């Protein structure tokens, strides 16, 4: 005699992870705003934080107050009237 599941029993969830075509492509390189400012000559992360939170930094023409803002290639960061253009390279393996 074969046992069939009763309609009241829930189906167990699948353990398979969803796949996405977007995950198969290499991701675009990014850098956090506070890290980028250090490459532009801001001596410390603490000073970068104060500049950003003090409203002295603009990204693509708009005031930015988030230290962890993800910058991408060709974003423009303005600090003290100087515009820096983001250019990133992939690390070599």
TASUL-V220803 format. One record per backbone hydrogen bond with DSSP energy under -0.5 kcal/mol. NH is the residue of the N-H (numbers start at 1). CO is the residue of the C=O. If there is no record, write none. Layout:
nh={NH:NH}
co={CO:CO}
This chain:
nh={4:9:23:24:24:25:25:31:33:34:36:37:38:39:39:40:40:41:42:48:49:50:51:52:53:54:55:56:58:59:60:62:64:67:69:71:71:73:74:75:77:77:78:79:80:82:84:84:86}
co={2:6:20:20:21:21:22:71:69:67:32:33:34:35:36:36:37:38:37:44:45:46:47:48:49:50:52:51:78:62:76:59:57:65:66:31:69:29:86:72:75:84:58:82:56:79:77:82:75}
